[in-house]
Amino acid sequence: MAYVIHITKRKSWFDKNLDITLEEWKRLLEVEPELIPSEKVEGETKDGAKVAYALKGSFLAKWNNPTTHNVVWFNYHDGIIDISDPDESTIKKAKDIASKLKAKVQGDELESY
């Protein structure tokens, strides 16, 4: 099971108030050249087959992590932004994004980053 961190304005990421609006997220993507908006998650399986799928109700952004050279997906949905299985450089990027959105980074178990 993946571990997820959340960029949120809420006291607890799973609350239903203090949303990051879609408009805020889109404005950030316009000025953040490292984040590439995408309508679907794209990748490859271990045997090299290409896969892609859309997440209903999501507005995605892809980040090519310069430290690990991995693709990281930032998944905006329901007023928060989720990132799965982050490494330290991804957490740092999430904190930078959170700062620009006047938000915070919180883990699944409500720990702060």
TITORMI-293512 format. One record per residue (C-alpha): residue in one letter; chain; x negated, z negated, y. Coordinates in steps of 0.5 Angstrom, whole numbers, plus 500, padded with zeros to 3 digits. Each point is the difference from the previous one (the first is absolute). Example, Ala and Ser with C-alpha at 12.3 -4.5 7.8 and 13.67 -1.06 7.14 Angstrom:
BEGIN
aa ch X Z Y
A A 475 484 491 .
S A 498 502 507 .
This chain:
BEGIN
aa ch X Z Y
M A 500 500 500 .
A A 497 502 507 .
Y A 499 495 505 .
V A 503 502 507 .
I A 498 498 507 .
H A 505 500 506 .
I A 500 502 507 .
T A 505 496 503 .
K A 503 497 506 .
R A 504 495 496 .
K A 499 493 498 .
S A 500 502 493 .
W A 499 507 498 .
F A 507 500 496 .
D A 504 497 506 .
K A 505 505 503 .
N A 499 500 507 .
L A 494 501 505 .
D A 499 507 497 .
I A 494 505 502 .
T A 505 506 502 .
L A 499 507 498 .
E A 499 502 507 .
E A 494 495 501 .
W A 497 503 493 .
K A 500 507 502 .
R A 497 498 507 .
L A 494 497 497 .
L A 499 506 495 .
E A 500 505 506 .
V A 494 496 503 .
E A 497 498 494 .
P A 496 506 497 .
E A 498 497 494 .
L A 507 499 497 .
I A 503 506 498 .
P A 508 500 500 .
S A 502 503 493 .
E A 507 501 497 .
K A 498 498 493 .
V A 494 497 496 .
E A 496 505 497 .
G A 494 498 495 .
E A 497 502 493 .
T A 501 497 493 .
K A 494 498 496 .
D A 500 507 497 .
G A 500 504 506 .
A A 507 501 501 .
K A 503 501 507 .
V A 506 495 501 .
A A 504 499 506 .
Y A 507 496 502 .
A A 504 498 506 .
L A 502 493 501 .
K A 507 500 503 .
G A 501 496 506 .
S A 492 500 501 .
F A 496 503 505 .
L A 493 501 498 .
A A 493 500 502 .
K A 493 502 497 .
W A 494 497 501 .
N A 493 502 497 .
N A 496 494 500 .
P A 493 502 502 .
T A 497 494 497 .
T A 503 501 493 .
H A 502 508 501 .
N A 507 498 496 .
V A 506 502 503 .
V A 505 494 503 .
W A 507 501 501 .
F A 503 496 505 .
N A 508 500 499 .
Y A 505 498 505 .
H A 507 498 498 .
D A 505 495 502 .
G A 496 498 506 .
I A 493 498 497 .
I A 494 504 497 .
D A 498 499 493 .
I A 493 501 497 .
S A 498 500 493 .
D A 494 497 497 .
P A 496 499 506 .
D A 492 499 500 .
E A 497 497 506 .
S A 499 506 504 .
T A 508 502 499 .
I A 501 493 502 .
K A 496 500 507 .
K A 504 507 501 .
A A 506 497 499 .
K A 499 494 505 .
D A 498 505 505 .
I A 506 504 499 .
A A 504 493 501 .
S A 496 498 506 .
K A 503 507 503 .
L A 507 499 498 .
K A 500 492 502 .
A A 501 498 493 .
K A 496 497 495 .
V A 498 501 492 .
Q A 503 496 495 .
G A 499 500 493 .
D A 505 500 494 .
E A 499 492 500 .
L A 501 499 507 .
E A 492 499 501 .
S A 498 503 507 .
Y A 494 504 501 .
